[in-house]
Amino acid sequence: MIEGIFVEGLIYGIMALGVFFTFRILNFPDLTVDGSFPLGAAVMAACITSGAGIFWGLTLALVSGWLAGAVTAEIHNRLRVPHLLAGILTMTMLYSINIRIMGNRANLPLVRQETLLTQVTQAFPGLDPAWVLLGFFIVLVLGIKVLLDLFFLTDMGLVFGALGNNEQMVLAAGVNPATYKVIGVGISNALVAFSGALAAQYQGFSDVNLGLGMVVFGLAAVMIGEFLIPSNRIWVLTLRVVLGAILYKAILYFGRYYGYAIHMTPSDLKLISGLLIIFALVLTRRGKKGRGGLFS
């Protein structure tokens, strides 16, 4: 049970890193996530079932996620549509696209199909598959986290940070914010789609509704992480997002399986999730005032 919570938390932690990129670094509220997450799952499932292979499934999931984010940014840039509405438009269109990718089906099972996770567990036949997967995802997520940390220290990464804080300053420096928004929102949704591809393999199916509530999950991970570890160092910022995702997944798990003691049903989880985000947001804002602000 414990290893399952950590594995799912790490998988969704990749998605939360993508949400962190847009919401905290770019200051670009993006709802494309609810569409790009199942997009990655749909592409992965379609590639596996058609025989294209795991490598192409992961690669195309990353590319399709980036394109989805780029479309949102372009709608915002060229049509002057607000961030939220641009994300909603892309998310809505992706619903139909995801069904098309899965062969006009809302659900595509991966039962008895060889996936990346089955290959990993088969590589260590003498060990418990649950713990093998946990070790694999720890290494994978740490690798993605380190790459993001290094990226944010590059010139392009520093421009992204400046763009989120003061777009006019970036304009004055001769940088085109529109181009960086396309790249940044694309990278964010590429991470989200990659997370969706992994989630589909772990759960054994792809579903068109798999992304329902992913924005809320990502925000909850970011807010809980900020409450847990106050810091403005980039390596800490990314670490606490992953830890927040694991903790949030644990809260949902225990709420689902032990909530009956307080007469809580699965339909109450959305309410609990919203209240939890509000609670973490209030505490984080108060902490920022006392410390002078994390992102100010």
N, C-alpha and C positions, 0 to 999 in steps of 0.2 A: 504493500500500500504506500509506504513512505517513498520508495524509489519511484513509483508511478507518479506521485505528486511532483517530485523533482523533475522527472523527465518531461511531463506536460508543462511544468513551469518554465523549463529551459526552452522548449519548442516555442511557446508563446512569448518567451522573453525576447526572441529574435524579432517577432512582430512588434513588441513593445519598444525595441530599439528604433524601429522605423517610425513609430508614432512619436517617440522622443525627438527624432531628427526634425520632423515638421513642426511639432507643437512648441518645442523648447529652443531649438537651434534656429530654425527659419522663421519662427513666429507665424506659421502658415497653418491655420486650423484646417485639417484635411480629412474629409469623410470618405475618401476613395477607399480607405482601408477595408471597409465592409464589403467592397466588391473585389479588391485585389487579392485578399486572402483566399476566398474560394476560387479566384482565377488561377492562382498558383496550384491549388489542389486539383482543379479541373485539368489543367495542362499536364500535371504530373500523372494523373490517373489515365488520361487519354494516351500518353506516350507509353505507359507500362502495358496497358491492355492492347495497344496496337502493335506492340513489339518494337517500338522505336528505341527503347532502352532507358535506363535510369539516368545516365549521363545527360542525354538530350532532354529528358524530362526536367531535371534540375536547371539545366542551362536555359531552356525555353521558359521555365517558370520565372527565372530572374529577368529575362528579357521582356516577357509580357508584363510583368509587374512594373518594370521601368517605363514601358510605353504607356501603361495606364496612368501612372503618375504624371508623365509628360503631357498627356492629353488634358488632365486637370489643370496643370500649370498653363498650358497654352490657351485653354478656355478663359482662364483668369486674366492672362496677359493681353491677349488679342481682342477679346470681347468685353473686357473690363467687368467681368462677372465676379462678384465677391467670392472669397475663398470657399466658404461653406457651400454656396450654391453650386460652384464649379465641381466640388467633390461629390455633391449629391447627384448631379447630372451624370458624371462618369460612373458612379456607383450604380445608378439606375440602368444605364446602358450595359454595364458589365453583367447584369443579371441575365439578360438575353444572350449575351456572348458566351457566358459560362455554360449555359444549357446547350448551345450550339457545339461548343468544344467537346462536350460529353456525349455527342451524338443524339441531340434532342431528348436527353434524359435528365431528370432532376437529380438522380443519384447514380453513381457508378462504383460498384464494389470492386475491391482489390483482393478478394479472398482467393487463396491459392496462387497468387501472383508473386513473382520474385521482386522484392523491393530492396532499397538500400539497407533497410533495417534487418531484413532477413539475411542479407549477405554479411552484415556486421556480426550478428549472433552466430551464424554458421562458422565464422572465422575463429570462434572460441567455443568449441563444442563442449568442453568440460566445465564451463562456468554457467551460472544462472543467467539466462537471457535478460532478465530485468536489470541486473546489475551491470551487464555488458552494455546495454543501451544507455544506462545512466552515465557510465564512464565515457562512452562515445559522445553523448550530447554535452557533457561538461567540456571535453576537449574542443568540440565544434563551436560551442557558444563562446568559449574563452578566445578561440582563434578569431571569430568574427568581431568580438569586442576589442581585441588588440588592434586589428586592422582598422576599425573605426577610430580608435584612439589616435593611431598614427596618422590617419587621414585628416582628423581635425587639427593636427599640428602642422599640416602642410599649408602652403600659401592659399590654395583653394579652400581648405577647411577653415582657415582664419577669415576668409571673405564671407563664408556662410555664417559664421558667428557674428560678424559685423553687420551683415544684411539683416539678421533677425533683430539686432539691437537698434540699428539706425540706418534705414534704407537711403536717406538723403546723403549720409556721409559716404556710402558706397557709390552713389551717383557722382558726387563731387570728386571722387578718386578716379573717375573715368571707367568704372565697371558697369556693365549692363545688368541690372538686377533681374530682368526677365529671363536672361539666359541661365543665370544661376538658380532661379526658381525652377526652371524646367529640369535642370540636372539634379537639384536637391530633392524635389518632390519625387522625381523618378527613382533616385537611390532609395528613398524611404519606402516606396511601394515595391521596389525590387526585394528589399528585406522582408516585407510583409508577405509577398507572394512566395518567397523561398520558405518562410515559416509555414505557409499554407500547404506547400508541397510536402514538407516533412510531416505535418499534422495528418494529411491524407494517408500517408504510408503507415503512420503509427496507429491510427484509428481503423484502418482497413477499408476505407471508402472515401469518395469525394461526393459532396452534396452541395447543391446550389445555395442552400441556406447556411453553409458552414461559417460564413463570415458575419452572421447576425450577432451584433454586440461587440465586435472586435475593437471598435474605437473606444468603447467604454472600458473594455479589458485593458487596452493599452494605456489609456488615461489613468486608470486605477493603479497600474503598475508604476507609472511615472510619479503619481501623487504619493503613493505609499512609500516609494523609494526616497522621495524628498523628505518625508516625515522621519524615516529611519536614520538617514545619514545626511546631515547638513554639510554641504561642501560645494565649492565652485571649481574643483579640479576635474578635468574632463574624464580621467580614468575612473574617478569616483562616481561621476555622473552616470556613466554607462554601466558601471557595476551595480549601482543601486537600482537602476531600471530592471535589470535581470533579477535581482533579489526581490524587488517589489512584485514582479510577475510570479515568482515562486510562492511568495507569501499570499498573494491574492488567490492563486490557484488552490492553496491549502485551505484558505478561508471558505472558498466555494465548495471544496470537497467535504469539509466537516459540516458545513451548513446543509449540504445535500443529504448526507448520510446520518447525521445526528440531530438535524433540526426538528425531527418529529417530537423530541422531548419538550419543545416549546410550541408545538403545533404549527411548525413552519412547513410549507409545501414547496415543491420546485418552482412554482409560479411566483413565489416570494423572493427568489434570488435576484431578480432584476431590481426590485425595490431595495433590497439590502445592498446591492452593488452601487446604486446611485447614492444612497445615504453614506456608504463607506467613502466614496470619492469626495462628497461634500465635507465629511468630517476631516479627512486627510487634508483637503484643500484649506479649510479654516485653520487647522493647526499649523500647516506649512506657512500660510500667509502671516500668522502671528509670529512665527519664528523668524521670518524674513525681516519683519519690522524691528525685531530685537537685535538682529545681526546686521542690519543695513541692507539686506536684500541679496539674494543669490544671483539674480539675473538683471539687476538694476545697474 
